[in-house]
Amino acid sequence: MSLDFVNFVRNLYKTNELIPLHAPKFLGREKEFILDTINSTFVSSIGTYVDRFESNISSYTGSKYAIATVNGTAALHTALYLSGVKAGDLVITQSLTFVATCNAIHMLGASPVLIDVDIDTLGLSPTSLSTWLEENAYIDNQGVCKYIKTNQHIKAVVPMHTFGHPVKLDELIRIADQWKLDLIEDAAESFGSFYKSKHTGLKGRFAILSFNGNKIITTGGGGMLLCKSEHDAKRAKHVTTTAKVPHTFEFFHNEHGFNYRMPNLNAALGCAQFEMIQNYLKAKRDLSKIYSNYFQLRGINFFKEPEYCKSNYWLNTISLDSKKTRNEWLKVTNAHKIMTRPAWKLMHHLPMFAKCLRGNLQTSELIEETYINLPSSPILDGNL
């Protein structure tokens, strides 16, 4: 079966060269905008393209405020910092996630609490979250969520929209509100995905996007922090620019800050990429339909978007009947230069997070052992 898939994908992408998991496309005005930036000499964190890119993302997503950062991890670190996460705190997230989610929590001296995902979303399970909180948490007299055994502050919950598919946001936000938790959406993979007709990233206090080279659109390296309130937006802009107080010539910084602002050069690339977003999203969804039909005829489960959302299908995904079958697929496809990948190693299977608090992770374990990501680069007019 995997050899048949190799031939199918080669015919689909019309090449005998290596077929990557997700490669960027540069089919718009990228060179024009980047050259304009170079000619202006404003290639660093000050420039018109940064403002323009932030405006584009804010308008497209419907977020009131968007603050560009050097990458998605920086955006998430900033969101957690502004939520008041401190050393010794606990932050709930999912074990099935990219390591950057937990790294950002660790950067503040906090520890992740790892919760299971739902099989129909691949994202944080409201049922599993509620169960863990009911068994392990309480609200103290000051209205603070605490861990029963140690009285540590449980500050926030960070669901991730896995492979671009939105989680059950309404249920999660109700639980977060009930337990006095800030909800921060890790929407790194879901730019162009919509939950009940609204873009991901609008439910919680904060959300983050990624524009890494393997995302729907890219700035080379880059991220975006989305927030609702003007206060949070101003604070985010301030702390991500080293907390420098504006002045004609003085360098005065009034608090701890981070050098996280996106360079104008990267934003120029993002502005050009953004002009193509509808083309890329259509191509991605067309590709998902082709994959879905192929696997349906062969009795293999292709993961489809939950019924309440419209996914960007960032990475197309199948599930196989066993870890042995999955490994055979991975071995054969990669040997033939068709890049396929398993789901990430679960966070509690990594040495630095092995001792983290966690709930029952049965579904996450199944996904780790049997799911595969397929080549998902958009195909536009026959171009790779």
Beta strands, then each sheet from edge to edge (+ up, - down):
strand 1: 65-69
strand 2: 90-94
strand 3: 111-115
strand 4: 137-139
strand 5: 145-147
strand 6: 154-158
strand 7: 182-186
strand 8: 194-195
strand 9: 198-199
strand 10: 206-210
strand 11: 223-227
strand 12: 301-302
strand 13: 309-310
strand 14: 317-319
strand 15: 341-342
strand 16: 371-373
sheet 1: 1+ 11- 10+ 7+ 6+ 2+ 3+
sheet 2: 4+ 5-
sheet 3: 9+ 8- 13+
sheet 4: 12+ 14- 16+ 15-
end
